Amino acid sequence: MAHIDTLFKILKEKKGSDLHLSPENSPLVRAAGDLVPIMAQKLNHEQNKSLLYEIMTEPQRKQFETT
């Protein structure tokens, strides 16, 4: 199971609609129209990249790197 699946599970439990990941911030979910942090830990660029690369195809990774 990909590590990001843990965040998706929390998103579902909170009945959220979106998962927001950005470097140097805690992961956020949009629940009832509000952005809510789901963990105290802030994720750095490499941690975010690792979460995303687990579920990306090689073409998606290449596009991500060039945009």
Gaussian input, Z-matrix of N, CA and C with variables (Angstrom, degrees):
# hf/3-21g

backbone

0 1
 N
 C     1     B1
 C     2     B2     1     A1
 N     3     B3     2     A2     1     D1
 C     4     B4     3     A3     2     D2
 C     5     B5     4     A4     3     D3
 N     6     B6     5     A5     4     D4
 C     7     B7     6     A6     5     D5
 C     8     B8     7     A7     6     D6
 N     9     B9     8     A8     7     D7
 C    10    B10     9     A9     8     D8
 C    11    B11    10    A10     9     D9
 N    12    B12    11    A11    10    D10
 C    13    B13    12    A12    11    D11
 C    14    B14    13    A13    12    D12
 N    15    B15    14    A14    13    D13
 C    16    B16    15    A15    14    D14
 C    17    B17    16    A16    15    D15
 N    18    B18    17    A17    16    D16
 C    19    B19    18    A18    17    D17
 C    20    B20    19    A19    18    D18
 N    21    B21    20    A20    19    D19
 C    22    B22    21    A21    20    D20
 C    23    B23    22    A22    21    D21
 N    24    B24    23    A23    22    D22
 C    25    B25    24    A24    23    D23
 C    26    B26    25    A25    24    D24
 N    27    B27    26    A26    25    D25
 C    28    B28    27    A27    26    D26
 C    29    B29    28    A28    27    D27
 N    30    B30    29    A29    28    D28
 C    31    B31    30    A30    29    D29
 C    32    B32    31    A31    30    D30
 N    33    B33    32    A32    31    D31
 C    34    B34    33    A33    32    D32
 C    35    B35    34    A34    33    D33
 N    36    B36    35    A35    34    D34
 C    37    B37    36    A36    35    D35
 C    38    B38    37    A37    36    D36
 N    39    B39    38    A38    37    D37
 C    40    B40    39    A39    38    D38
 C    41    B41    40    A40    39    D39
 N    42    B42    41    A41    40    D40
 C    43    B43    42    A42    41    D41
 C    44    B44    43    A43    42    D42
 N    45    B45    44    A44    43    D43
 C    46    B46    45    A45    44    D44
 C    47    B47    46    A46    45    D45
 N    48    B48    47    A47    46    D46
 C    49    B49    48    A48    47    D47
 C    50    B50    49    A49    48    D48
 N    51    B51    50    A50    49    D49
 C    52    B52    51    A51    50    D50
 C    53    B53    52    A52    51    D51
 N    54    B54    53    A53    52    D52
 C    55    B55    54    A54    53    D53
 C    56    B56    55    A55    54    D54
 N    57    B57    56    A56    55    D55
 C    58    B58    57    A57    56    D56
 C    59    B59    58    A58    57    D57
 N    60    B60    59    A59    58    D58
 C    61    B61    60    A60    59    D59
 C    62    B62    61    A61    60    D60
 N    63    B63    62    A62    61    D61
 C    64    B64    63    A63    62    D62
 C    65    B65    64    A64    63    D63
 N    66    B66    65    A65    64    D64
 C    67    B67    66    A66    65    D65
 C    68    B68    67    A67    66    D66
 N    69    B69    68    A68    67    D67
 C    70    B70    69    A69    68    D68
 C    71    B71    70    A70    69    D69
 N    72    B72    71    A71    70    D70
 C    73    B73    72    A72    71    D71
 C    74    B74    73    A73    72    D72
 N    75    B75    74    A74    73    D73
 C    76    B76    75    A75    74    D74
 C    77    B77    76    A76    75    D75
 N    78    B78    77    A77    76    D76
 C    79    B79    78    A78    77    D77
 C    80    B80    79    A79    78    D78
 N    81    B81    80    A80    79    D79
 C    82    B82    81    A81    80    D80
 C    83    B83    82    A82    81    D81
 N    84    B84    83    A83    82    D82
 C    85    B85    84    A84    83    D83
 C    86    B86    85    A85    84    D84
 N    87    B87    86    A86    85    D85
 C    88    B88    87    A87    86    D86
 C    89    B89    88    A88    87    D87
 N    90    B90    89    A89    88    D88
 C    91    B91    90    A90    89    D89
 C    92    B92    91    A91    90    D90
 N    93    B93    92    A92    91    D91
 C    94    B94    93    A93    92    D92
 C    95    B95    94    A94    93    D93
 N    96    B96    95    A95    94    D94
 C    97    B97    96    A96    95    D95
 C    98    B98    97    A97    96    D96
 N    99    B99    98    A98    97    D97
 C   100   B100    99    A99    98    D98
 C   101   B101   100   A100    99    D99
 N   102   B102   101   A101   100   D100
 C   103   B103   102   A102   101   D101
 C   104   B104   103   A103   102   D102
 N   105   B105   104   A104   103   D103
 C   106   B106   105   A105   104   D104
 C   107   B107   106   A106   105   D105
 N   108   B108   107   A107   106   D106
 C   109   B109   108   A108   107   D107
 C   110   B110   109   A109   108   D108
 N   111   B111   110   A110   109   D109
 C   112   B112   111   A111   110   D110
 C   113   B113   112   A112   111   D111
 N   114   B114   113   A113   112   D112
 C   115   B115   114   A114   113   D113
 C   116   B116   115   A115   114   D114
 N   117   B117   116   A116   115   D115
 C   118   B118   117   A117   116   D116
 C   119   B119   118   A118   117   D117
 N   120   B120   119   A119   118   D118
 C   121   B121   120   A120   119   D119
 C   122   B122   121   A121   120   D120
 N   123   B123   122   A122   121   D121
 C   124   B124   123   A123   122   D122
 C   125   B125   124   A124   123   D123
 N   126   B126   125   A125   124   D124
 C   127   B127   126   A126   125   D125
 C   128   B128   127   A127   126   D126
 N   129   B129   128   A128   127   D127
 C   130   B130   129   A129   128   D128
 C   131   B131   130   A130   129   D129
 N   132   B132   131   A131   130   D130
 C   133   B133   132   A132   131   D131
 C   134   B134   133   A133   132   D132
 N   135   B135   134   A134   133   D133
 C   136   B136   135   A135   134   D134
 C   137   B137   136   A136   135   D135
 N   138   B138   137   A137   136   D136
 C   139   B139   138   A138   137   D137
 C   140   B140   139   A139   138   D138
 N   141   B141   140   A140   139   D139
 C   142   B142   141   A141   140   D140
 C   143   B143   142   A142   141   D141
 N   144   B144   143   A143   142   D142
 C   145   B145   144   A144   143   D143
 C   146   B146   145   A145   144   D144
 N   147   B147   146   A146   145   D145
 C   148   B148   147   A147   146   D146
 C   149   B149   148   A148   147   D147
 N   150   B150   149   A149   148   D148
 C   151   B151   150   A150   149   D149
 C   152   B152   151   A151   150   D150
 N   153   B153   152   A152   151   D151
 C   154   B154   153   A153   152   D152
 C   155   B155   154   A154   153   D153
 N   156   B156   155   A155   154   D154
 C   157   B157   156   A156   155   D155
 C   158   B158   157   A157   156   D156
 N   159   B159   158   A158   157   D157
 C   160   B160   159   A159   158   D158
 C   161   B161   160   A160   159   D159
 N   162   B162   161   A161   160   D160
 C   163   B163   162   A162   161   D161
 C   164   B164   163   A163   162   D162
 N   165   B165   164   A164   163   D163
 C   166   B166   165   A165   164   D164
 C   167   B167   166   A166   165   D165
 N   168   B168   167   A167   166   D166
 C   169   B169   168   A168   167   D167
 C   170   B170   169   A169   168   D168
 N   171   B171   170   A170   169   D169
 C   172   B172   171   A171   170   D170
 C   173   B173   172   A172   171   D171
 N   174   B174   173   A173   172   D172
 C   175   B175   174   A174   173   D173
 C   176   B176   175   A175   174   D174
 N   177   B177   176   A176   175   D175
 C   178   B178   177   A177   176   D176
 C   179   B179   178   A178   177   D177
 N   180   B180   179   A179   178   D178
 C   181   B181   180   A180   179   D179
 C   182   B182   181   A181   180   D180
 N   183   B183   182   A182   181   D181
 C   184   B184   183   A183   182   D182
 C   185   B185   184   A184   183   D183
 N   186   B186   185   A185   184   D184
 C   187   B187   186   A186   185   D185
 C   188   B188   187   A187   186   D186
 N   189   B189   188   A188   187   D187
 C   190   B190   189   A189   188   D188
 C   191   B191   190   A190   189   D189
 N   192   B192   191   A191   190   D190
 C   193   B193   192   A192   191   D191
 C   194   B194   193   A193   192   D192
 N   195   B195   194   A194   193   D193
 C   196   B196   195   A195   194   D194
 C   197   B197   196   A196   195   D195
 N   198   B198   197   A197   196   D196
 C   199   B199   198   A198   197   D197
 C   200   B200   199   A199   198   D198

   B1=1.4564
   B2=1.5270
   B3=1.2984
   B4=1.4605
   B5=1.5296
   B6=1.3171
   B7=1.4689
   B8=1.5264
   B9=1.3243
   B10=1.4621
   B11=1.5394
   B12=1.3357
   B13=1.4677
   B14=1.5252
   B15=1.3219
   B16=1.4578
   B17=1.5246
   B18=1.3282
   B19=1.4605
   B20=1.5266
   B21=1.3316
   B22=1.4727
   B23=1.5327
   B24=1.3179
   B25=1.4716
   B26=1.5291
   B27=1.3187
   B28=1.4654
   B29=1.5262
   B30=1.3230
   B31=1.4677
   B32=1.5293
   B33=1.3047
   B34=1.4617
   B35=1.5241
   B36=1.3400
   B37=1.4663
   B38=1.5259
   B39=1.3305
   B40=1.4620
   B41=1.5334
   B42=1.3420
   B43=1.4655
   B44=1.5263
   B45=1.3379
   B46=1.4558
   B47=1.5147
   B48=1.3106
   B49=1.4606
   B50=1.5271
   B51=1.3222
   B52=1.4658
   B53=1.5271
   B54=1.3185
   B55=1.4582
   B56=1.5132
   B57=1.3294
   B58=1.4661
   B59=1.5259
   B60=1.3277
   B61=1.4608
   B62=1.5137
   B63=1.3215
   B64=1.4566
   B65=1.5204
   B66=1.3306
   B67=1.4571
   B68=1.5240
   B69=1.3172
   B70=1.4631
   B71=1.5208
   B72=1.3409
   B73=1.4631
   B74=1.5185
   B75=1.3230
   B76=1.4561
   B77=1.5231
   B78=1.3225
   B79=1.4616
   B80=1.5349
   B81=1.3220
   B82=1.4607
   B83=1.5148
   B84=1.3343
   B85=1.4594
   B86=1.5198
   B87=1.3253
   B88=1.4615
   B89=1.5169
   B90=1.3221
   B91=1.4593
   B92=1.5228
   B93=1.3189
   B94=1.4714
   B95=1.5352
   B96=1.3358
   B97=1.4516
   B98=1.5148
   B99=1.3252
   B100=1.4668
   B101=1.5233
   B102=1.3346
   B103=1.4544
   B104=1.5248
   B105=1.3279
   B106=1.4618
   B107=1.5242
   B108=1.3537
   B109=1.4656
   B110=1.5284
   B111=1.3362
   B112=1.4585
   B113=1.5220
   B114=1.3109
   B115=1.4652
   B116=1.5249
   B117=1.3065
   B118=1.4650
   B119=1.5288
   B120=1.3255
   B121=1.4581
   B122=1.5198
   B123=1.3164
   B124=1.4633
   B125=1.5171
   B126=1.3164
   B127=1.4561
   B128=1.5243
   B129=1.3247
   B130=1.4613
   B131=1.5328
   B132=1.3062
   B133=1.4739
   B134=1.5264
   B135=1.3046
   B136=1.4627
   B137=1.5267
   B138=1.3223
   B139=1.4664
   B140=1.5295
   B141=1.3259
   B142=1.4641
   B143=1.5296
   B144=1.3115
   B145=1.4590
   B146=1.5251
   B147=1.3087
   B148=1.4574
   B149=1.5350
   B150=1.3343
   B151=1.4684
   B152=1.5254
   B153=1.3105
   B154=1.4627
   B155=1.5296
   B156=1.3186
   B157=1.4619
   B158=1.5208
   B159=1.3229
   B160=1.4619
   B161=1.5316
   B162=1.3227
   B163=1.4696
   B164=1.5284
   B165=1.3283
   B166=1.4687
   B167=1.5195
   B168=1.3246
   B169=1.4620
   B170=1.5319
   B171=1.3241
   B172=1.4653
   B173=1.5331
   B174=1.3380
   B175=1.4696
   B176=1.5392
   B177=1.3219
   B178=1.4611
   B179=1.5239
   B180=1.3217
   B181=1.4714
   B182=1.5238
   B183=1.3233
   B184=1.4637
   B185=1.5112
   B186=1.3181
   B187=1.4636
   B188=1.5203
   B189=1.3122
   B190=1.4670
   B191=1.5327
   B192=1.3115
   B193=1.4651
   B194=1.5194
   B195=1.3193
   B196=1.4611
   B197=1.5347
   B198=1.3191
   B199=1.4675
   B200=1.5132
   A1=108.86
   A2=116.51
   A3=122.20
   A4=109.78
   A5=116.74
   A6=121.30
   A7=112.39
   A8=117.08
   A9=120.61
   A10=111.02
   A11=116.41
   A12=119.92
   A13=111.95
   A14=117.19
   A15=120.58
   A16=110.16
   A17=116.51
   A18=120.44
   A19=110.92
   A20=116.73
   A21=120.08
   A22=110.61
   A23=116.54
   A24=120.71
   A25=110.02
   A26=116.68
   A27=120.91
   A28=109.83
   A29=116.66
   A30=121.89
   A31=109.76
   A32=116.35
   A33=120.97
   A34=111.44
   A35=116.88
   A36=121.29
   A37=111.60
   A38=116.23
   A39=120.65
   A40=112.46
   A41=115.04
   A42=121.31
   A43=111.49
   A44=113.77
   A45=120.11
   A46=112.02
   A47=114.84
   A48=120.38
   A49=112.80
   A50=118.04
   A51=121.96
   A52=110.12
   A53=114.95
   A54=122.25
   A55=107.07
   A56=117.55
   A57=122.73
   A58=109.20
   A59=115.48
   A60=122.14
   A61=108.61
   A62=116.37
   A63=120.67
   A64=108.41
   A65=117.03
   A66=120.94
   A67=112.43
   A68=114.62
   A69=124.53
   A70=113.37
   A71=116.02
   A72=121.88
   A73=109.51
   A74=116.11
   A75=121.31
   A76=108.49
   A77=117.72
   A78=119.25
   A79=109.45
   A80=115.79
   A81=121.67
   A82=109.73
   A83=116.08
   A84=120.89
   A85=107.96
   A86=114.96
   A87=119.91
   A88=106.32
   A89=115.70
   A90=121.93
   A91=107.88
   A92=116.55
   A93=122.52
   A94=110.70
   A95=116.11
   A96=120.93
   A97=115.32
   A98=117.48
   A99=121.28
   A100=110.89
   A101=116.77
   A102=121.58
   A103=108.25
   A104=115.23
   A105=121.66
   A106=108.83
   A107=117.77
   A108=119.28
   A109=110.08
   A110=116.39
   A111=118.93
   A112=113.08
   A113=116.67
   A114=121.56
   A115=108.41
   A116=115.27
   A117=119.62
   A118=111.65
   A119=115.80
   A120=120.88
   A121=111.50
   A122=115.49
   A123=121.21
   A124=107.57
   A125=116.62
   A126=121.53
   A127=110.03
   A128=115.94
   A129=119.24
   A130=110.00
   A131=115.79
   A132=121.12
   A133=111.42
   A134=117.84
   A135=121.33
   A136=111.60
   A137=118.03
   A138=120.84
   A139=110.73
   A140=117.04
   A141=120.87
   A142=110.41
   A143=116.06
   A144=121.33
   A145=110.64
   A146=116.99
   A147=121.74
   A148=111.39
   A149=116.85
   A150=121.01
   A151=110.84
   A152=116.03
   A153=120.31
   A154=112.57
   A155=116.90
   A156=119.92
   A157=112.11
   A158=116.95
   A159=119.92
   A160=112.21
   A161=116.68
   A162=119.85
   A163=113.04
   A164=117.01
   A165=120.97
   A166=110.98
   A167=114.31
   A168=119.46
   A169=107.99
   A170=116.29
   A171=119.91
   A172=111.76
   A173=119.54
   A174=119.06
   A175=112.21
   A176=117.40
   A177=120.42
   A178=110.73
   A179=116.79
   A180=120.19
   A181=110.39
   A182=116.39
   A183=120.28
   A184=111.15
   A185=117.12
   A186=120.60
   A187=110.62
   A188=117.08
   A189=121.77
   A190=110.40
   A191=116.27
   A192=121.28
   A193=112.73
   A194=117.48
   A195=119.27
   A196=113.54
   A197=117.41
   A198=119.07
   A199=111.35
   D1=135.59
   D2=178.76
   D3=-69.51
   D4=146.26
   D5=-179.97
   D6=-60.82
   D7=-33.11
   D8=-179.43
   D9=-64.55
   D10=-22.13
   D11=178.54
   D12=-59.97
   D13=-30.18
   D14=176.06
   D15=-62.51
   D16=-41.16
   D17=178.35
   D18=-68.95
   D19=-37.94
   D20=177.06
   D21=-64.17
   D22=-35.94
   D23=178.45
   D24=-63.69
   D25=-44.57
   D26=177.85
   D27=-63.07
   D28=-42.21
   D29=177.53
   D30=-55.39
   D31=-46.97
   D32=-179.84
   D33=-64.85
   D34=-43.71
   D35=-179.78
   D36=-60.80
   D37=-35.86
   D38=-179.67
   D39=-86.59
   D40=3.61
   D41=-178.49
   D42=55.95
   D43=40.69
   D44=-179.73
   D45=-85.21
   D46=164.46
   D47=-179.71
   D48=-109.80
   D49=-23.19
   D50=-175.87
   D51=-139.48
   D52=147.49
   D53=171.49
   D54=-113.10
   D55=124.59
   D56=-178.56
   D57=-111.36
   D58=122.88
   D59=176.84
   D60=-123.37
   D61=129.59
   D62=174.10
   D63=-151.26
   D64=144.96
   D65=-177.55
   D66=-56.99
   D67=142.34
   D68=177.18
   D69=66.61
   D70=21.93
   D71=175.02
   D72=-133.58
   D73=158.35
   D74=173.39
   D75=-74.47
   D76=149.18
   D77=173.37
   D78=-60.69
   D79=140.58
   D80=-179.09
   D81=-123.51
   D82=149.28
   D83=170.39
   D84=-120.81
   D85=147.07
   D86=173.31
   D87=-92.51
   D88=113.83
   D89=179.74
   D90=-130.26
   D91=125.77
   D92=-178.74
   D93=54.82
   D94=33.94
   D95=176.43
   D96=85.94
   D97=-6.30
   D98=-178.70
   D99=-108.96
   D100=146.68
   D101=173.49
   D102=-86.52
   D103=123.28
   D104=-174.56
   D105=-124.59
   D106=126.50
   D107=175.95
   D108=-66.45
   D109=140.67
   D110=179.88
   D111=-109.10
   D112=-0.75
   D113=173.47
   D114=-158.31
   D115=153.14
   D116=-178.89
   D117=-75.81
   D118=-30.39
   D119=-176.74
   D120=-67.23
   D121=131.98
   D122=172.61
   D123=-87.08
   D124=138.70
   D125=179.70
   D126=-99.34
   D127=133.54
   D128=178.60
   D129=-84.23
   D130=179.21
   D131=-177.37
   D132=-56.96
   D133=-46.59
   D134=-177.17
   D135=-65.78
   D136=-37.47
   D137=177.79
   D138=-65.60
   D139=-43.47
   D140=177.14
   D141=-62.50
   D142=-45.72
   D143=-179.78
   D144=-59.75
   D145=-43.11
   D146=179.44
   D147=-61.40
   D148=-43.55
   D149=178.12
   D150=-59.98
   D151=-44.62
   D152=-176.41
   D153=-74.15
   D154=-40.22
   D155=-177.15
   D156=-64.84
   D157=-26.02
   D158=178.18
   D159=-60.89
   D160=-29.85
   D161=-174.42
   D162=-111.78
   D163=0.89
   D164=179.73
   D165=-91.79
   D166=148.41
   D167=171.62
   D168=-81.00
   D169=168.00
   D170=178.85
   D171=-60.28
   D172=-43.93
   D173=177.13
   D174=-61.17
   D175=-36.70
   D176=178.25
   D177=-66.83
   D178=-38.34
   D179=178.05
   D180=-63.70
   D181=-43.53
   D182=179.51
   D183=-62.63
   D184=-42.15
   D185=178.18
   D186=-64.86
   D187=-41.57
   D188=178.75
   D189=-59.70
   D190=-42.52
   D191=-178.16
   D192=-68.97
   D193=-25.82
   D194=-175.74
   D195=-100.27
   D196=-1.65
   D197=179.69
   D198=-115.51

